[in-house]
């Protein structure tokens, strides 16, 4: 499951198989319709450089309270550091491999370092 809505929150990539994020792999969703509006995102594995990158064009019609993205390292490694738009990000649950992006209103780039 790549897009899941629950109440005021939007969950992305919650059931992504680890194998889908091997180095060089890409997951892409374009113009998916949600209660919150249209959403597009791309997840690119650049593990040879030490990170997985997630780009998001969030829904704007009814912005969700929180947008969560699950990023599963193919070998089960834990997240060391997360950046959102080039800045260190604190909304990270390393146990669940989950990043809480909060409410977004613009194109956003997330980098998860391992």
C-alpha positions as CSV (number, residue, x, y, z in Angstrom):
1,X,0.0,0.0,0.0
2,X,1.5,3.3,-1.1
3,X,-1.2,5.8,-0.1
4,X,-3.4,5.4,2.9
5,X,-5.7,7.9,4.7
6,X,-6.7,7.7,8.3
7,X,-8.7,10.5,9.8
8,X,-6.8,13.8,9.4
9,X,-3.5,12.0,8.5
10,X,-2.0,10.7,5.3
11,X,0.4,7.7,5.3
12,X,2.8,7.0,2.4
13,X,4.7,3.9,1.5
14,X,3.6,2.0,4.7
15,X,3.7,-1.4,3.1
16,X,6.6,-1.0,0.7
17,X,8.7,-4.2,0.4
18,X,12.3,-3.6,1.4
19,X,13.5,-5.1,-1.9
20,X,11.9,-2.2,-3.7
21,X,14.5,0.1,-2.2
22,X,17.7,-1.5,-3.3
23,X,20.3,0.9,-4.5
24,X,19.3,2.5,-7.8
25,X,15.6,1.7,-7.4
26,X,12.7,4.3,-7.7
27,X,9.1,4.2,-6.6
28,X,6.9,6.8,-8.3
29,X,3.3,7.8,-7.7
30,X,1.8,10.6,-9.9
31,X,-1.4,12.4,-9.4
32,X,-3.0,10.0,-6.9
33,X,-6.4,11.2,-5.8
34,X,-6.9,11.4,-2.0
35,X,-9.5,13.0,0.2
36,X,-6.9,15.8,0.8
37,X,-6.3,16.4,-2.9
38,X,-3.9,15.2,-5.6
39,X,-0.5,13.9,-4.5
40,X,2.7,12.9,-6.3
41,X,5.9,11.5,-4.9
42,X,9.1,9.8,-5.8
43,X,11.4,7.7,-3.6
44,X,14.9,7.1,-5.0
45,X,17.3,4.8,-3.4
46,X,20.8,6.2,-3.5
47,X,22.3,3.8,-0.9
48,X,25.7,3.8,-2.7
49,X,25.8,7.5,-1.5
50,X,24.4,6.6,1.9
51,X,20.8,7.8,1.6
52,X,17.3,7.3,0.3
53,X,15.6,10.4,-1.1
54,X,11.9,11.2,-1.0
55,X,10.3,14.0,-3.0
56,X,6.7,15.0,-2.5
57,X,4.2,17.4,-4.0
58,X,1.6,17.4,-1.2
59,X,-2.1,17.6,-1.5
60,X,-3.3,21.2,-1.1
61,X,-7.2,21.1,-1.3
62,X,-7.7,19.9,2.3
63,X,-4.1,19.6,3.7
64,X,-3.7,16.7,6.1
65,X,-2.7,17.4,9.7
66,X,0.3,15.1,9.3
67,X,2.0,13.3,6.4
68,X,3.9,10.2,7.4
69,X,6.3,8.4,5.1
70,X,7.8,5.0,5.9
71,X,11.2,4.4,4.5
72,X,12.5,0.8,4.9
73,X,16.2,0.1,4.3
74,X,16.5,-3.1,2.2
75,X,18.9,-4.6,4.8
76,X,17.0,-3.3,7.8
77,X,19.5,-0.7,8.8
78,X,18.4,2.1,11.1
79,X,18.0,5.8,10.1
80,X,20.9,7.9,11.4
81,X,19.9,11.3,10.2
82,X,17.0,12.9,8.3
83,X,16.9,16.2,6.4
84,X,13.8,18.0,5.1
85,X,14.5,20.6,2.5
86,X,18.2,20.6,3.6
87,X,17.6,21.0,7.4
88,X,17.9,18.5,10.2
89,X,14.5,16.9,11.0
90,X,13.4,15.7,14.4
91,X,10.0,14.0,13.6
92,X,11.5,10.6,13.2
93,X,10.6,7.2,14.7
94,X,13.6,5.0,13.9
95,X,11.9,1.9,15.4
96,X,9.0,2.1,13.0
97,X,11.1,3.6,10.1
98,X,8.7,6.5,10.0
99,X,9.1,10.2,9.3
100,X,6.4,12.6,10.3
101,X,6.5,15.6,7.9
102,X,3.6,17.4,9.6
103,X,1.5,19.5,7.4
104,X,3.0,20.6,4.1
105,X,2.1,23.2,1.5
106,X,4.9,23.0,-1.0
107,X,7.3,20.7,-2.9
108,X,9.4,18.9,-0.3
109,X,12.6,16.9,-0.4
110,X,13.5,14.5,2.3
111,X,16.8,12.6,2.7
112,X,17.2,9.7,5.0
113,X,20.8,8.9,5.8
114,X,22.0,5.4,7.0
